[in-house]
Amino acid sequence: MAYTPTFSQGVKFIKIARVDDQGKDNTLSLQELNSIRIDYSDTDIIEYPITSISKYDTYFLFGVLPTNTTSSTDNQVLNYRFSASFYTGDTLIPAGSSKSIPQDTGGSYSVSYNNLNYFTASTGQYTLGNLPNIPITFIVSASITGSGGGSGNSILYLNSSLRGNINSGSTFLNPSGSAILGEINFVSKENFLKFQFEKLQLLLYLNIFE
């Protein structure tokens, strides 16, 4: 007779960041835990006895004893995808300045996809409306054309309302006749497992040399 394996259901591991969203390091208290209580939206509070503790650079991974009662309501993986583009036209961006897009340049983003409506076209901000349980990848690109014969460089930042600039891409602006040209591309794979209501937007910095 063939062997049919059985698997226990429910939560088996719980991952908790050592530093909370207020910047407090909870390492000492976390490593002394004997159980973890979670308040689910559909089953009320469930207590998980801890069976093992693994300490990592930025978090603890707790092995817990599964209970008969579990919940899936708060564990769904959402589709965070959005796609938008922005064209500044003839907007003047002085050399050596940092500009928010589109607040400091005027205009609004053209949105082609915004599944959770977390992206606001008028402000250019992506606001996390929940506490994500998966890494989120931002693919960013920009094409820059300016007048004048000088050269320079430009930096495009992915800026967080809670953590400042968290990633960036840069390019050297090459003179081409009466114009200066540049392309910026970068991929930012961010982990937002401990952040909610964080606002993300792009900041463009230009530095033109004579």
C-alpha positions in Angstrom: 0.0 0.0 0.0 1.4 3.4 -1.0 2.4 5.7 1.8 0.4 9.0 1.9 2.0 11.7 3.8 -0.1 14.0 6.0 0.8 17.6 6.8 -0.4 19.6 9.8 -2.2 22.8 8.8 -1.9 26.3 10.3 0.9 28.7 11.1 4.3 27.0 11.6 6.7 30.0 11.5 6.4 33.6 12.5 8.9 36.3 11.4 9.3 39.4 13.4 11.6 42.4 12.7 14.1 43.2 15.5 13.6 46.9 14.9 9.9 48.1 14.8 8.4 50.9 12.6 9.2 53.4 15.4 12.9 52.6 15.3 12.9 50.7 18.6 15.2 47.7 18.9 13.2 44.9 20.5 15.9 42.2 20.3 16.2 41.6 24.1 12.4 41.2 24.6 11.9 39.1 21.5 14.5 36.6 22.3 12.8 35.9 25.7 9.3 35.2 24.2 7.6 31.9 25.1 4.5 32.5 23.0 3.1 34.9 20.4 -0.5 36.1 20.3 -2.0 37.3 17.0 -5.3 39.1 16.7 -6.9 37.9 13.4 -9.8 39.8 11.9 -12.0 36.7 11.5 -11.0 34.4 14.4 -10.1 36.8 17.2 -6.8 36.3 19.2 -4.8 33.0 18.7 -1.8 32.2 20.9 1.1 30.2 19.4 3.5 28.5 21.8 7.1 28.9 20.5 9.1 25.8 19.8 12.3 27.3 18.3 13.9 30.7 17.9 16.4 31.6 15.1 18.1 35.0 15.3 19.1 36.8 12.1 20.6 40.2 11.4 17.3 42.1 11.1 14.7 39.7 12.4 13.8 36.6 14.5 12.2 33.5 13.0 10.0 31.7 15.5 9.0 28.1 15.0 5.5 27.7 16.6 3.2 24.9 17.5 0.2 24.9 15.0 -3.2 25.3 16.5 -6.5 23.7 15.4 -7.9 27.2 14.7 -6.2 29.2 11.9 -7.0 32.1 9.6 -6.2 32.9 6.0 -8.0 36.3 5.8 -5.0 38.3 6.8 -2.5 36.2 4.8 -3.6 36.9 1.3 -0.9 37.8 -1.3 -2.2 41.0 -3.1 -1.3 42.2 -6.5 0.6 45.4 -5.9 1.3 46.0 -9.6 1.0 49.5 -11.0 2.3 51.2 -14.2 2.5 54.9 -14.9 4.5 57.4 -17.0 5.2 61.1 -16.7 6.3 63.7 -19.3 7.6 67.1 -18.1 7.6 68.7 -21.5 9.5 72.0 -21.4 9.6 72.3 -17.7 12.7 74.2 -16.5 14.7 72.3 -13.9 17.7 74.5 -12.8 21.0 72.8 -12.5 22.0 71.6 -9.1 18.4 71.3 -7.8 16.3 68.4 -6.5 12.8 68.1 -7.9 9.8 66.0 -7.0 7.9 64.6 -9.9 5.2 65.9 -10.5 4.8 68.3 -7.6 7.7 70.6 -8.7 7.3 70.1 -12.4 3.6 70.4 -12.9 1.4 67.9 -14.7 0.2 64.5 -13.7 1.1 60.9 -14.3 -0.6 58.9 -16.9 -1.7 55.6 -15.3 -2.1 52.4 -17.3 -2.5 50.0 -14.4 -3.2 50.5 -10.7 -4.7 47.4 -9.3 -5.1 48.4 -5.6 -5.4 52.2 -6.3 -2.4 52.8 -4.1 -0.8 55.1 -6.7 -2.0 58.7 -6.9 -1.4 60.2 -10.3 -1.7 63.9 -9.2 1.0 63.5 -6.5 3.1 60.7 -8.0 3.0 58.9 -4.6 2.5 55.1 -4.1 1.0 54.6 -0.6 1.1 51.2 1.0 -2.5 50.8 2.3 -1.7 47.6 4.1 1.2 45.7 5.6 2.7 43.8 2.7 3.8 40.2 3.2 6.0 39.9 0.1 8.9 41.9 -1.3 7.9 44.6 -3.8 10.0 45.4 -6.9 10.1 48.9 -8.5 11.4 49.1 -12.0 12.3 52.8 -12.8 13.5 54.5 -15.9 13.9 58.1 -17.1 15.0 59.8 -20.3 16.5 63.3 -20.0 17.0 65.9 -22.7 18.2 69.4 -21.9 19.3 72.5 -23.9 22.8 73.9 -23.7 26.3 72.6 -24.6 27.5 71.7 -21.1 27.7 68.2 -19.6 26.7 67.0 -16.2 25.1 64.2 -14.3 21.6 63.3 -13.0 20.3 61.0 -10.3 16.8 59.6 -9.9 15.9 58.6 -6.4 13.2 56.3 -5.0 12.2 58.3 -2.0 10.4 57.0 1.1 8.3 59.2 3.5 9.7 57.1 6.4 13.3 56.2 5.4 14.4 58.9 3.0 16.1 57.9 -0.3 16.2 54.0 -0.4 17.5 53.4 -3.9 18.8 55.4 -6.9 20.1 55.3 -10.5 22.4 57.8 -12.1 23.7 58.7 -15.5 26.3 61.1 -17.0 24.7 63.7 -19.3 26.6 63.9 -22.6 26.5 67.0 -24.8 25.1 66.4 -28.3 25.0 69.5 -30.3 22.9 72.0 -28.4 21.4 69.3 -26.2 22.4 67.2 -23.3 21.1 63.6 -23.1 20.9 60.9 -20.5 19.1 57.6 -19.7 18.5 56.3 -16.2 17.4 52.8 -15.4 17.3 50.9 -12.1 15.5 48.1 -10.3 14.7 48.4 -6.6 13.5 45.3 -4.7 12.3 46.4 -1.4 11.0 44.5 1.6 8.0 46.4 3.3 7.1 43.6 5.8 7.1 46.1 8.7 5.8 49.2 7.0 2.3 50.5 6.4 1.2 53.8 5.0 4.7 54.4 3.7 4.6 56.9 0.7 7.1 56.3 -2.2 7.9 58.7 -5.0 10.6 59.6 -7.4 13.0 62.6 -6.9 15.1 63.8 -9.8 18.4 65.6 -9.2 20.3 67.4 -12.0 23.9 68.8 -11.8 25.0 70.6 -15.0 28.6 71.6 -15.6 29.7 74.5 -17.8 
